[in-house]
Amino acid sequence: MWNPTATAPFDRNLQLAVIDTAGQVHALVFPCRRVLRGWVNSQTGSPVYVFPTHWREWDGLIEEAPIGEPERDRLAIVEEYADDLRAIIKKDRGGLD
C-alpha cells in the first residue's frame, strides 16, 4: 500500500514513487532512506535527487540493501584520493623546477 511522502519514516528502507516530466508515475527500483537533507540510496548512501509522491515498505531484505560502503572500502577510497593528490602535487612541483 502506498502512503503520502509526508508520512515517510526516517532511517528505514523504502520504495519511492515519482512522477516523470511526462506525468507518468514510476516506482524506483532501488531502496531509499529518508534523511534530514532529503533522500539517499540505501545501497550506496548517495543522495537521490527526486521529489517522491508516495512511499511504501521496501520488499527486499535489509542485507540486499546495505547502507553506505563498509568502513574498509571508505578507507581505500580516501587512500586512493590521497595518492592521486600526492601525484598531482609531485607533478606540479616538477613543472616548477
N, C-alpha and C positions, 0 to 999 in steps of 0.2 A: 504494500500500500504506500502510495506517495504522500508526502507531507509538505506543507509550505516551508520554504527555506528559512523563514524567520524562526522556526521552531527547531532547527537543526542543532543537535547537541555538539559540544566540543569534544575533541580528542577521542573520536570513535570512527571506525571505517564506515563510510557512507557511499552510496551511489548517487550521483547528481544528475538531474535532468536540466538541459539547457535548450534555449531556442536559438537557432542559427539566423543568419541575416535574411534568409528566405522565409522565415517564420515557421520552420519545421522544428518539432521537438525531438531531441535526441538524448539518450541516456549515455553518460560517459562509460567507457569500457574498463576503467581502472578505478580503484578505490580512492576516495579523497577524505581528508580530515579538515574540519573547521578549526581554524586557529584565530587568534586575536586579529591578525593582519589580513585575514581572508580565508583562502583555501590552499591546501597543499596536497600533492600527490602522495598517497600513503606509502607507495613503493619506493619513491626517491627522496621525498621530503622537499621537492622543488615546488615553488609557488605555481598555482593553477590560476591563470587569468581568465576567469569565466564569471558570468552573472547567472548562477543557477536559479531555476524557478521552483524546483521541488527536490526532495531527497527521500531516500529510503535506506534501510539497513543494507550493507554490503553482504551478499550471499556467500562469498568466498571465505576461506579460512584465514585467520589472522596470520598464520605462518606464510601464506601466499602473498601477504602484503606487509612486509616489514617496514618500519618507519625509519627513513633515512638510511645512511650507509653504516656498516659496522665501524666501530672505532678504529680498527686496524686499517680499513680502507681509507678513512678520512685522513689518517696519519700519512699513508702512502701518497695521497693527493697533495698534502701540504709539503711533503719532502720533494715531490716532483716539481712543484711550483717553485720551491726554494732553489732547486738545482737549475731550473730554467732562468731564474733571476740571476744566479751566480754566473751563468754562461753569458747572459746579456751584459752584465757589468764587466766581465772579463773582456768581452769583445769591444765594448766601449772604451775601456782603458787601453786596449791595444791600439785602437784607432787614434788615440791622443798622443801616443809616443812619437 
